[in-house]
Amino acid sequence: MHLFHIPVMGIGFTVDSALRVARFGISTVISLADDRLIERVRRHYCGLHGLEFQPITAHDPDARANRVTAWLDLIDDLVTRQLDELRAQPYQPGTDKWRYVALLPASSTVKQRFLRGEDASQDLQRGAIDVNIMTKVDSAAWASDGTRRPPEYSLAKAALRGFARSKLASGLVLSAGVNPSLFGYLEQFDGFHRDAKGHVAKPTILKVSDLRSAVIQAKFLAKKGVEIAEFRVESGLNCGGHVFPTDGALMGPILQQFKEERASFPAQFESLLESWYAARGRTLHASGRGRRILVTAQGGVGTAGEMRRLSEHYGMDSVGWATPFLLVPEVTLMDEATRVQLSAATEDDLYVSNASPLGVQFNNLRGSSSEVWHRTRVAEGKPGSPCPNGLLAMNCEFNGEGKPLCVASAAYQEKKLATLGFASPPVWNAAKAVYEKACICVHLGNPALLGLGIETRALPVAVCPGPNLAYFDRTYRLEEMVDHIYGRRESLVPANRPHFFAKELQLYVDHCEGLEGKKAEAFRDKLLEGIAVYRALCKLPAFPGENLDSLRTALDAEEARLRARAPVDASMTDAPAARPRAQAF
């Protein structure tokens, strides 16, 4: 129904967004990372709607999967009810039906029918209620007696099983790269395959950063009989949450590759799918042949002109808007204090950190209550988190084959500090590499508990916006943000805001400066290739609200930075890549 979607954000920011906006045709994504949080939110909504709540306790042998199923089934029921009630309303100001139609883009045929006086109520559809599994978060599950549970109870597989068993017909967004074990597990569930009528109940969506990795992952899944419904291309650096840099390939050239190659996708994947069905005495349904695989994009988009660049120039089927919706209380969950911090955040407040226990760089907000909490514990001589959830407990440095630890936990940090020769916890700067690992699994969930009033005591909150947030300076109503997205109002960001391609280029050149040896040279050359592509793009007319002048300026400045790097002697061997420094934007 809309030309944009709201991607997953953190663990709790979008956990109930579908209940807020799906009835208006807006698509959202729920993180399945934290089943304990999900269970508490489900209890809240059962009470809010007067529904019986049957708790799923840790004594349930499949608690994680069952909690996910119960929450998704509840959301499906509630959104179905919401949409039925909306369709039954009169089309007049003040009703949700009127609001639904007003929010639609001008190109919507449904909107045009209503404006002509026709009743198109039954054509009003809910937005997709997709779910996200970060493939890297798949640590083993452990029984209460300390023994390791079978592989199917790992974090990602249990979440996948919960979604597969739910009645929610929506997409599964897989992010963070290939997990062969998890990808193979999809094969067991009918919902990810075409049925006899050619329908896929639970389409698979891959969040990727480049074409090569997209094709590799899609072929792996096709061999399991799982076809890709959508490639969701995200900027490697100009995004929120964790960052996954490419080899220097920039967003524009990557999207151009998808545009040029998408017609070849059926031929690349269909033979693999056919083999899977044939091995089971079945045939690939005709609807699975020659189909169009959707390609969408997200990461740093901030104006209607940039949105049109993606949809009209690169042919994207939808554009993801994430970080700006952190400032729309009607859509995302957050405590008021953190929302105020985000509204006031400048470029200097938003930085790439080493806070994630996953060892992947992580976008962060300087001065967040999570950061204050961690620094206070260090100052009090009690560094690290109690680690109540253990979602990122993957380090076996001190436990051998036993139960692993999270590097942000107090248990790990105590042991690590001892190996470094500290008899007692030192000050922050003396052991920064240890202390900067943060409890993001709990602290990213706390905003949901505070936002719903489930918790009223002060809790530390982590937030992971992209650098785009610096250009949005207050909270907004849903209508304001949607009108901004479609260019129907005065822009919410200043006219001199840099083009999102320009911002990404700057971030990549910053990243390149942290590399060494031949790796740095290859990265630099790839960036120069991208700059050449953008110079051709800048010769085209700008869309209204698209600051192409800022991209032209950035191309000159960033190319000069790259060419100022001394060339590496051809005889040099690769030097270890330096850890990219924390970079303030």
Secondary structure, DSSP 4 states (H G I P E B T S, - for coil): --SEEE---TTTTTTTHHHHHGGGT-EEEEE-S-HHHHHHHHHHHHHHTT-------TTSTTHHHHHHHHHHHHHHHHHHHHHHHHHHS-SSTTSHHHHHHHHS-TT-HHHHHHHTT---GGG--PPPEEEEEETT--PPPB-TTSPBPPGGGSHHHHHHHHHHHSS----EEEESS--HHHHHHHTT-GGGS--TTS--SS-EEEEESSHHHHHHHHHHHHTTT--EEEEEEE-SSSSSSB----SS--HHHHHHHHHHHGGGHHHHHHHHHHHHHHTTT----GGGSSPPPEEEEESS--SHHHHHIIIIIS--S-EE--GGGGG-TTTS---HHHHHHHHH--GGGEEEES--TTSS-EEEETT-HHHHHHHHHHHTT--SB--SS-TT--B-TTTTTS--B-TTBHHHHHHHHHHTT-SS---GGGGHHHHT---HHHHTTHHHHHHTTS--S---------GGGGG--S---HHHHHHHHTT-SS-SS-TTPPPHHHHHHHHHHHHHTT--HHHHHHHHHHHHHHHHHHHHHTTSPPPTT--HHHHHHHHHHHHHHHHTSPPPPTTPPPPPPPPPPP-B-
